[in-house]
Amino acid sequence: MEHQFGQIGGAVNEVYTLSDIEVIDSVKGPAPGATMTIKQAGGSYKEAIYEEAGTQFVETGKEYLFFLDSFDDVAPGEPYTLINPSQGMIKVNNNAIQPQNQTAFWQNGVSTTQAIEELKAVSATVPPKKRITIKN
């Protein structure tokens, strides 16, 4: 885990944490066995801690089910980001998911295998995302 910050004109405007993760299974994106970097809002900078509501940081040695977005079409090389801080990362323990809130997609204890199979079935029916650029 690495804490970084973004700057505009010398002022810090964004503090974030980068974590390298290993892909075990994938619905879309990098194949199993790949390593990827994810970016989460918040972290520490100059001994100050910056917190984003609902953010739980990736813990080394733990398993998670991630819902990520890539911005390669507009910012090539940028790390993946969670779709949102509270629902984009679900802890996994003994092959069972453990949602952190009431708005999770599955109940506590659903197997990771079942969750991924359901996601793959739904994903097959969803068209590829399209970004719309509005020009003034």
N, C-alpha and C positions, 0 to 999 in steps of 0.2 A: 504494500500500500504506500502510495506516495502522495503528499499534499502539494498542490501547486496553486498558482494564482494567475489571473489575467489582469493586464494593465492597459489603461488608456491614458496617454500623456503623463505617465509616472504615477498615477493614482491607482491603487488596487480597486478593481470593480467586481472581481469574481474570485472566490476561493473555492477550490474543488479538490476532490480526492480521486486519484487514478488507481485502479486495481487490475492486476493481470489475473485472468481466470482461465481455467482449462475447460473446454467444451466436452461434456460427457455424452449428451444427446442434443439434437437440434431439430426444430421444426422448419426454420428457414435460417439462412446465414451460414457461418463457418461450420465445417464438418467436425464430427467427434474427433477428439485428439488435438484439435487446433487450440492455440492460445490466443486470447484476445484481451484488449484493454477496455474497461468500462470507466466512465466518468460520472461521479456523483457530486452534487452540489454540497458545499460545506467542507470543513476540515480545520486545520490550524495554520496560522501565518503569524510570524513574529510573536510567538507565545500567546496569541489570542485564538480563541476557538470560535469558529463560525458554524452555526447550526441552521440547517434547513428543516422546517417542520416536517415530521414524518419520515425523515431519513434515518435508515439504519445502515451502517457501513458494512461492507463485505468483511467477514472474519476469515483469516487464514485457516485452512483445513476443514471448513464447513461447506455444505452443499446448498445450492439455491436453484430455484426455477426463476429465470430472468425473462422479462418482457422488455426488449431493447429496441432502440431506433438508431438508424445510421443516417448520417448526413453527408455521405460520400458524394452525392450529386451536387451539393452546394459548398461543402467544406471537406475536400478529399483528405484522407489521413487522420481525421479527427476520431477520437475514441467513440465507441457506442455509448449511448446514454439510456437510462431507465425511462420508460414511458411516463412515469411519475414516481415520486419518492416512496409513496406508501403502498402502491400496488405493483410496482415494476420488479420487485424482488421478493420471492416467497421462500422462507427457510424450508429445508428438507432434512428430515431426521429418520434414519432407518427406512428409506424409500417411501416415506409418507410426508406430504406437504403440511406445513404449519403456518397458515396465513396469520398475519399480524393484526388484522382488523376485520370488522364486520362486512366490509364491502368486497371481500375476496371472492373469487370465482368459484372456489370449491370449499367444502367443509374441511375442518381439521382432520387429518388422518387419511385422506384420499391418497392412493398410491401415486407416486411420481409417474409410473408407467401408464396408468389410466389417464392422468392429466395430460401427458404428452400425446397419447393416442387421440384424445378428444381434440386437442389443439391442432394436430395434423389433419383431422377430418374437417374441422372448421376452416383451417387455412386453405385447404384445397378448393373451397368455394368462394374465397375472397379474391377479387382481382388485385393485381399489383398496385401499390400505392402510387399516386401521382401528386406531384407538387405543383401548385398553381402559383405563378408569379404575377403579381399585379404591378403594372407599370403606370406611373403618373404622367 
